[in-house]
């Protein structure tokens, strides 16, 4: 099979274009640093990037001549023959890409932008933007207020969902009017985890008890992107008021292992949790409305989509969202307790479910018992037990050990029996007289 025929099966049209475009950028970057290259590096580039064998032989012959003459690439600007060789090498590298097929020719067609140093938006950029968000993909969006950060996040969410409409969904705390089916609003940490691991019997809308769980995204094999707006506000606030200073850093570890991707929106880089700064290989900076600097992927990792460029005319999202919304997000889970549950669980999903189920019991207990009083109403404790709320949840709510509570219930039962007997005796005395 020829190289041209094999490239026809390489993938989608966007992938072919992006592949050729990236290779063309690499070729131009190499030519731009020709004076720094050794003849061995140039020879390797000819072998790897020039597909026409006749042209390849001619270039190798020139390299051999230059080596014998002991010419140095540093002299390229003063040596006419070296300049001609550099020009021939540039043309050969680009022509190899442009002759594969029509789509690759489109991607390899490059016009260097003078002055601004960026590119206008092209239709296939949308999928390229989310190419690195498959599983455990992390990204950050930064920039001053009113520069379009939320628009970038929602547009990327649209592109992520469009990549695989049957398997990709978006979770976010951004208030969207009339959201599409793939957009799921989450405003608390508990809602986020329940969307991932499923809904327990005490949280299912419509009531009704079912001992099982409704399946979550992790059970259904669905990939998701969490677009977390104003994340730094939540993180800093929690960090200042809790001993768990790395709460969102711990959450990031859990989410990334369940087919999840995180896109964190914050004004400054300092507002982003340390671990997300380390994980994120995709960084987007809102320079001005519709002007975005994109730095994504790893140039050394061929599995990632490398892109380092300032783009102009960034598209507007088709989603209608509340621009004045503060994007609230409540941290309503104890991460330390969740970690303890995960330590003894057979897998992460099961551990998170156990933790959420325990939290639901505690919430039920608090609903029935009210705020923790100095004196606990025994009847409320009895009602909680009749509702199958575990002793552990009642202990956490009242702050009183289950042993003490059981003793109070026994004493209360004994007192009721005594009162019952007293009433029976009092009722018998008039009859005997």
C-alpha positions as CSV (number, residue, x, y, z in Angstrom):
1,X,0.0,0.0,0.0
2,X,1.4,3.4,-0.9
3,X,1.8,6.2,1.6
4,X,-1.0,8.2,-0.1
5,X,-3.5,5.3,0.2
6,X,-2.7,4.7,3.8
7,X,-3.2,8.4,4.6
8,X,-6.8,8.1,3.3
9,X,-7.6,5.9,6.3
10,X,-5.9,8.1,8.8
11,X,-9.1,9.5,10.3
12,X,-11.5,12.4,10.0
13,X,-11.0,15.4,7.7
14,X,-10.3,17.6,10.7
15,X,-7.6,15.2,11.9
16,X,-5.9,15.1,8.5
17,X,-5.9,18.9,8.2
18,X,-4.6,19.3,11.8
19,X,-1.9,16.7,11.3
20,X,-0.6,18.3,8.1
21,X,-0.8,21.8,9.7
22,X,1.2,20.8,12.7
23,X,3.8,19.1,10.6
24,X,4.0,22.2,8.4
25,X,4.5,24.4,11.4
26,X,7.3,22.0,12.6
27,X,9.0,22.2,9.2
28,X,8.8,26.0,9.2
29,X,10.1,26.2,12.7
30,X,13.0,23.9,11.8
31,X,13.9,26.0,8.8
32,X,13.7,29.2,11.0
33,X,16.5,27.7,13.2
34,X,18.5,26.3,10.4
35,X,21.7,28.1,11.5
36,X,21.5,26.3,14.9
37,X,21.2,22.7,13.4
38,X,23.9,20.2,12.8
39,X,24.3,18.4,9.5
40,X,23.3,15.2,11.3
41,X,20.0,16.8,12.3
42,X,19.4,18.2,8.9
43,X,20.1,14.8,7.3
44,X,17.7,13.1,9.7
45,X,15.0,15.7,8.8
46,X,15.5,14.9,5.1
47,X,15.1,11.2,5.8
48,X,11.9,11.7,7.9
49,X,10.2,14.6,6.1
50,X,11.0,14.3,2.4
51,X,9.0,11.5,0.7
52,X,10.3,11.8,-2.9
53,X,13.3,9.5,-3.1
54,X,14.9,11.4,-6.0
55,X,14.7,14.7,-4.1
56,X,16.0,13.0,-1.0
57,X,19.1,11.7,-2.8
58,X,19.8,15.2,-4.2
59,X,19.6,16.8,-0.7
60,X,21.9,14.1,0.7
61,X,24.4,14.7,-2.0
62,X,24.5,18.4,-1.2
63,X,24.9,17.7,2.6
64,X,27.9,15.4,1.8
65,X,29.5,18.2,-0.3
66,X,29.0,20.7,2.5
67,X,30.5,18.3,5.0
68,X,33.6,17.8,2.8
69,X,34.0,21.5,2.5
70,X,33.6,21.9,6.3
71,X,30.9,24.5,5.8
72,X,29.0,25.5,8.9
73,X,25.2,26.2,9.0
74,X,26.0,29.4,11.0
75,X,27.3,30.9,7.7
76,X,24.0,30.5,5.9
77,X,23.3,34.2,5.6
78,X,26.8,34.8,4.1
79,X,26.9,31.7,1.8
80,X,24.7,31.7,-1.3
81,X,24.8,28.0,-1.8
82,X,23.8,27.3,1.8
83,X,20.9,29.8,1.4
84,X,19.8,27.9,-1.8
85,X,20.0,24.6,0.0
86,X,17.9,25.9,2.9
87,X,15.3,27.1,0.4
88,X,15.2,23.7,-1.4
89,X,14.9,21.9,1.9
90,X,11.9,24.1,3.0
91,X,10.1,23.5,-0.3
92,X,10.8,19.8,-0.2
93,X,9.4,19.4,3.3
94,X,6.3,21.4,2.6
95,X,5.7,19.8,-0.8
96,X,5.8,16.3,0.8
97,X,2.8,17.3,2.9
98,X,0.9,19.1,0.2
99,X,1.0,16.2,-2.2
100,X,-0.5,13.5,0.1
101,X,-4.1,14.4,-0.5
102,X,-6.4,17.4,-0.8
103,X,-7.1,17.7,2.9
104,X,-3.5,17.5,3.9
105,X,-2.7,20.1,1.3
106,X,-5.2,22.4,2.9
107,X,-3.6,21.9,6.3
108,X,0.0,22.3,5.0
109,X,-0.9,25.5,3.1
110,X,0.6,28.1,5.4
111,X,0.8,31.9,5.0
112,X,3.0,33.5,7.6
113,X,1.2,36.3,9.4
114,X,3.3,39.5,9.5
115,X,3.1,41.8,12.5
116,X,0.3,40.4,14.6
117,X,1.8,37.0,15.0
118,X,-1.5,35.2,15.2
119,X,-4.2,33.6,13.1
120,X,-7.9,34.2,12.4
121,X,-10.4,31.6,13.4
122,X,-11.0,28.7,11.0
123,X,-13.9,26.3,11.0
124,X,-11.9,23.2,12.0
125,X,-10.3,25.0,15.0
126,X,-13.2,24.0,17.2
127,X,-12.4,20.3,17.4
128,X,-8.7,21.1,17.5
129,X,-9.5,23.1,20.6
130,X,-10.8,20.1,22.6
131,X,-8.6,17.4,21.0
132,X,-6.8,16.8,24.3
133,X,-9.9,16.4,26.4
134,X,-10.7,12.7,26.3
135,X,-10.1,11.2,29.7
136,X,-8.3,13.0,32.6
137,X,-7.7,16.1,30.5
138,X,-7.1,19.3,32.4
139,X,-7.2,22.9,31.2
140,X,-7.3,26.4,32.6
141,X,-8.8,29.7,31.3
142,X,-7.5,32.9,32.7
143,X,-7.8,36.6,31.9
144,X,-9.1,39.9,33.3
145,X,-12.9,40.5,33.9
146,X,-15.1,41.1,30.8
147,X,-12.6,39.5,28.4
148,X,-14.7,36.5,27.4
149,X,-13.5,33.7,29.7
150,X,-17.0,32.2,30.2
151,X,-17.7,32.4,26.5
152,X,-14.5,30.4,25.9
153,X,-15.5,27.7,28.5
154,X,-19.0,27.3,27.1
155,X,-17.8,27.2,23.4
156,X,-15.3,24.5,24.4
157,X,-18.1,22.7,26.1
158,X,-20.1,22.8,22.9
159,X,-17.2,21.4,20.9
160,X,-16.6,18.7,23.5
161,X,-20.2,17.5,23.3
162,X,-20.2,17.7,19.5
163,X,-17.1,15.5,19.3
164,X,-19.2,12.5,20.3
165,X,-22.9,13.4,20.9
166,X,-23.8,10.0,22.2
167,X,-21.0,9.8,24.8
168,X,-19.9,13.3,25.8
169,X,-21.7,15.6,28.3
170,X,-20.8,18.9,30.0
171,X,-21.2,19.6,33.7
172,X,-21.0,23.2,34.9
173,X,-22.0,25.8,37.5
174,X,-22.6,28.4,34.7
175,X,-26.3,29.4,34.6
176,X,-27.5,28.6,31.1
177,X,-31.0,29.4,29.9
178,X,-32.8,26.4,28.2
179,X,-29.8,24.1,28.3
180,X,-29.5,21.3,25.8
181,X,-29.7,17.7,26.8
182,X,-25.9,17.3,27.0
183,X,-25.5,20.3,29.5
184,X,-26.0,19.4,33.2
185,X,-26.0,22.2,35.7
186,X,-24.2,21.3,39.0
187,X,-24.0,23.9,41.8
188,X,-22.7,21.8,44.7
189,X,-19.9,19.3,45.1
190,X,-22.4,16.6,46.1
191,X,-24.4,17.2,42.8
192,X,-21.2,16.8,40.9
193,X,-20.3,13.5,42.4
194,X,-23.8,12.2,42.2
195,X,-23.9,13.0,38.5
196,X,-20.7,10.9,38.1
197,X,-21.4,7.9,40.4
198,X,-25.2,7.9,40.2
199,X,-28.2,8.9,42.3
200,X,-28.9,7.1,45.6
201,X,-32.4,6.0,46.8
202,X,-32.7,9.0,49.1
203,X,-31.9,11.6,46.4
204,X,-34.0,10.3,43.6
205,X,-36.6,12.8,42.4
206,X,-40.2,11.6,42.7
207,X,-39.6,9.6,45.9
208,X,-39.9,5.9,46.3
209,X,-37.3,3.6,47.9
210,X,-35.1,1.5,45.7
211,X,-32.2,-0.4,47.3
212,X,-30.0,0.2,44.2
213,X,-28.6,3.3,42.6
214,X,-29.6,4.9,39.4
215,X,-26.5,4.7,37.1
216,X,-24.2,7.6,36.8
217,X,-21.8,8.8,34.1
218,X,-19.1,6.4,35.3
219,X,-21.5,3.4,35.0
220,X,-22.7,4.3,31.5
221,X,-19.2,4.9,30.1
222,X,-19.9,8.6,29.3
223,X,-17.1,11.1,29.1
224,X,-17.7,14.4,30.8
225,X,-16.1,17.8,30.9
226,X,-16.6,19.9,34.1
227,X,-16.5,23.6,33.3
228,X,-15.9,25.2,36.7
229,X,-16.4,29.0,36.5
230,X,-15.1,31.4,39.1
231,X,-13.3,28.3,40.6
232,X,-10.7,30.3,42.4
233,X,-13.3,32.2,44.5
234,X,-14.6,28.9,45.8
235,X,-11.2,27.4,46.3
236,X,-9.7,30.4,48.2
237,X,-12.8,30.8,50.3
238,X,-12.7,27.1,51.4
239,X,-8.9,27.3,51.9
240,X,-9.3,30.2,54.3
241,X,-12.1,28.6,56.4
242,X,-11.1,24.9,56.4
243,X,-8.2,22.8,57.7
244,X,-8.4,20.9,54.4
245,X,-6.4,23.4,52.3
246,X,-6.1,21.1,49.3
247,X,-9.8,20.3,49.0
248,X,-10.2,20.9,45.2
249,X,-6.8,19.4,44.6
250,X,-8.1,16.2,46.2
251,X,-11.3,16.4,44.1
252,X,-9.2,16.8,40.9
253,X,-7.5,13.5,41.6
254,X,-10.9,11.7,42.1
255,X,-12.6,13.2,39.1
256,X,-9.7,12.5,36.7
257,X,-10.0,8.8,37.3
258,X,-13.6,8.5,36.3
259,X,-13.5,9.5,32.6
260,X,-13.5,13.1,33.6
261,X,-12.0,16.3,32.3
262,X,-11.7,19.6,34.1
263,X,-11.7,23.1,32.6
264,X,-11.0,25.6,35.4
265,X,-11.9,29.3,34.8
266,X,-10.2,31.9,37.0
267,X,-8.9,35.5,36.5
268,X,-5.3,34.9,37.5
269,X,-3.0,31.9,37.4
270,X,-2.4,32.3,41.2
271,X,-6.1,31.5,41.8
272,X,-5.8,28.0,40.4
273,X,-5.1,25.1,42.7
274,X,-1.4,24.0,42.6
275,X,-2.2,20.5,41.5
276,X,-4.4,21.8,38.6
277,X,-1.5,24.0,37.5
278,X,0.7,20.9,37.4
279,X,-1.9,18.7,35.6
280,X,-3.1,21.2,33.1
281,X,-1.4,20.8,29.7
282,X,-4.0,23.1,28.0
283,X,-3.9,26.8,28.9
284,X,-6.1,29.5,27.4
285,X,-5.7,33.2,28.1
286,X,-8.4,35.7,27.2
287,X,-6.5,38.7,25.9
288,X,-9.5,40.7,24.8
289,X,-13.0,39.9,23.7
290,X,-12.7,37.2,21.0
291,X,-8.9,37.3,21.1
292,X,-7.4,34.2,22.8
293,X,-3.9,32.9,23.3
294,X,-3.9,29.1,23.1
295,X,-1.1,27.0,24.5
296,X,-2.2,23.4,24.6
297,X,-0.6,20.0,24.4
298,X,3.0,18.9,24.8
299,X,5.4,19.4,21.8
300,X,7.3,16.4,23.0
301,X,4.3,14.1,23.3
302,X,2.9,13.0,19.9
303,X,-0.3,11.8,21.5
304,X,-1.4,15.4,22.3
305,X,-2.5,18.2,19.9
306,X,0.2,20.8,20.1
307,X,-1.0,24.4,19.5
308,X,0.7,27.6,20.6
309,X,-0.8,30.6,18.9
310,X,-2.9,33.7,19.4
311,X,-6.2,33.5,17.6
312,X,-8.5,36.3,16.5
313,X,-12.3,36.3,15.9
314,X,-12.8,33.6,18.5
315,X,-16.4,32.4,18.0
316,X,-19.3,33.1,20.4
317,X,-21.1,30.3,22.1
318,X,-24.6,29.5,20.9
319,X,-25.7,28.9,24.5
320,X,-27.6,31.7,26.2
321,X,-26.1,32.3,29.6
322,X,-26.5,34.7,32.5
323,X,-23.6,37.1,32.2
324,X,-24.3,38.7,35.6
325,X,-24.4,35.4,37.4
326,X,-21.7,34.9,40.1
327,X,-21.6,31.1,39.2
328,X,-22.0,29.9,42.9
329,X,-20.6,26.5,43.8
330,X,-21.0,25.1,47.3
331,X,-18.5,22.8,48.8
332,X,-20.9,20.6,50.8
333,X,-18.8,17.5,51.3
334,X,-16.1,16.6,53.8
335,X,-13.2,15.5,51.6
336,X,-11.3,13.9,54.5
337,X,-14.3,11.7,55.3
338,X,-14.6,10.7,51.6
339,X,-10.9,9.8,51.4
340,X,-11.5,7.5,54.5
341,X,-14.3,5.8,52.6
342,X,-12.2,5.4,49.5
343,X,-9.4,3.8,51.5
344,X,-11.5,0.7,52.3
345,X,-13.6,0.6,49.1
346,X,-13.1,-2.1,46.4
347,X,-13.1,0.7,43.7
348,X,-13.4,4.5,43.6
349,X,-17.0,4.6,42.5
350,X,-18.1,2.2,45.2
351,X,-16.2,4.3,47.8
352,X,-17.8,7.5,46.7
353,X,-21.3,5.9,46.8
354,X,-20.7,4.6,50.3
355,X,-19.6,8.1,51.4
356,X,-22.6,9.8,49.8
357,X,-25.0,7.2,51.2
358,X,-23.6,7.9,54.7
359,X,-24.0,11.6,54.2
360,X,-27.6,11.1,53.1
361,X,-28.3,9.2,56.4
362,X,-26.8,12.1,58.4
363,X,-28.9,14.6,56.5
364,X,-32.0,12.6,57.2
365,X,-31.1,12.5,60.9
366,X,-30.5,16.2,61.0
367,X,-33.9,16.8,59.4
368,X,-35.6,14.7,62.0
369,X,-33.5,15.7,65.1
370,X,-33.0,19.3,64.2
371,X,-30.0,21.3,65.4
372,X,-27.8,19.6,68.1
373,X,-29.5,20.4,71.4
374,X,-28.2,19.9,75.0
375,X,-31.1,17.6,75.6
376,X,-32.0,15.1,72.8
377,X,-35.7,14.4,72.4
378,X,-36.0,10.6,72.7
379,X,-39.0,10.4,70.5
380,X,-37.1,12.0,67.7
381,X,-34.3,9.4,68.1
382,X,-37.0,6.7,68.1
383,X,-38.5,8.0,64.9
384,X,-35.1,8.2,63.3
385,X,-34.4,4.5,64.1
386,X,-37.9,3.5,62.8
387,X,-36.9,5.2,59.6
388,X,-33.9,2.9,59.4
389,X,-31.4,5.7,59.9
390,X,-28.1,4.1,61.2
391,X,-26.8,4.8,64.7
392,X,-23.6,6.2,63.1
393,X,-25.6,8.9,61.4
394,X,-27.5,9.7,64.6
395,X,-24.3,9.9,66.6
396,X,-22.7,12.3,64.1
397,X,-25.8,14.5,64.2
398,X,-26.4,14.6,68.0
399,X,-22.8,14.3,69.2
400,X,-23.9,11.6,71.6
401,X,-22.7,8.0,71.5
402,X,-25.1,5.3,70.4
403,X,-24.6,3.5,73.7
404,X,-25.9,6.5,75.6
405,X,-28.8,7.0,73.2
406,X,-29.8,3.3,73.4
407,X,-29.7,3.6,77.2
408,X,-32.1,6.6,77.0
409,X,-34.4,4.7,74.8
410,X,-34.4,1.7,77.2
411,X,-35.0,4.1,80.2
412,X,-37.8,5.8,78.2
413,X,-39.4,2.4,77.4
414,X,-39.2,1.4,81.1
415,X,-40.7,4.7,82.2
416,X,-43.6,4.2,79.7
417,X,-44.2,0.7,81.0
418,X,-44.2,2.0,84.6
419,X,-46.7,4.8,83.6
420,X,-48.8,2.2,81.9
421,X,-49.0,-0.1,84.9
422,X,-49.7,2.9,87.2
423,X,-52.7,3.9,85.0
424,X,-54.0,0.3,85.0
425,X,-53.8,0.2,88.8
426,X,-55.6,3.5,89.1
427,X,-58.3,2.2,86.8
428,X,-58.8,-0.9,88.8
429,X,-59.3,0.8,92.2
430,X,-62.7,2.3,91.4
431,X,-64.0,-1.0,90.1
432,X,-62.9,-2.9,93.2
433,X,-64.6,-0.4,95.5
